[in-house]
Amino acid sequence: MTRLSRQRRLSESESAREVRAHDLIAADGGPGILGHEKDIFLEVGTGTDTHILERSLNHPDQLHIGIEQTRKKFEMMLRKAERLACKENLKLLHADASIAVNECFLAESLAGVCLLFPDPWPKDRHARRRLLQTSFLSQIASKLRPAAPLEIRTDDVEYARQAHQCLLEIDSLENMINGQSWLESPIDPHSHIETIFEHRFRTEGKPIYYFYLKKKEDVSLA
Ligand SMILES: C[S@@+](CC[C@H](N)C(=O)[O-])C[C@H]1O[C@@H](n2cnc3c(N)ncnc32)[C@H](O)[C@@H]1O
């Protein structure tokens, strides 16, 4: 007999933590709930990891938005946010980031973005789903405000190489690690928050590739 595993329904307070795309940006194209004074940090592909939850707790003065496309993982995040008593400065969006980033954020509105272990989708027929490609990274770059950081982590060397080539094509981004393609350990171990996948890869002894970039201060010179 097949045993079906069923997740318990979200409680009212867990459900209330879900933010919808139309809440993020107003119907007139202006900022919706994002139109306030806080710096906005975006994490793409949160999975069920607490990195963004911890950051929101450590930096109550900033707004943290996490996007996850898999509903089951997204609901697990809502539950974790409730358990950790995350505050109003955390917003979780269930969406495909390749669409939502463009639709939900104004140009130069983000104070920082991280992409932590996005799936490499190694098969050619799945290549269009890769986030680390020029079209998506250009979208991200256009949403970053001047000097805002972009952090990428991956364990897949081919994906790292592809990302590096794509990043070189985006003139508005600047390398923050003295022209090195990537680092093989975090730039600042003290403030570094390890994710679930990162912990798994590190304990398996796999190399991890860390990218640190920022939006150029004066994009007109790019
Ligand atoms: C390998 S997991 C990493 C999870 C977490 N960041 C970590 O490091 O532990 C990648 C996550 O990104 C999500 N993801 C992949 N493509 C996405 C997209 N286009 N939009 C939103 N989430 C996406 C996947 O569903 C998955 O949960």
The ligand as an ORCA input file, in Angstrom:
! r2SCAN-3c Opt
* xyz 0 1
  C      19.517     23.720     -4.660
  S      18.227     24.577     -3.861
  C      19.096     25.677     -2.773
  C      18.237     26.140     -1.619
  C      18.930     27.103     -0.657
  N      19.232     28.370     -1.308
  C      20.186     26.516     -0.082
  O      21.276     26.969     -0.442
  O      20.078     25.605      0.762
  C      17.653     25.672     -5.162
  C      16.270     26.228     -4.898
  O      15.994     27.232     -5.868
  C      14.642     27.100     -6.271
  N      14.517     27.693     -7.614
  C      15.122     27.271     -8.756
  N      14.749     28.032     -9.803
  C      13.902     28.958     -9.303
  C      13.163     30.022     -9.888
  N      13.214     30.257    -11.205
  N      12.390     30.782     -9.084
  C      12.318     30.544     -7.753
  N      12.978     29.541     -7.132
  C      13.755     28.758     -7.905
  C      14.404     25.599     -6.269
  O      13.024     25.291     -6.204
  C      15.173     25.191     -5.017
  O      14.347     25.227     -3.874
*
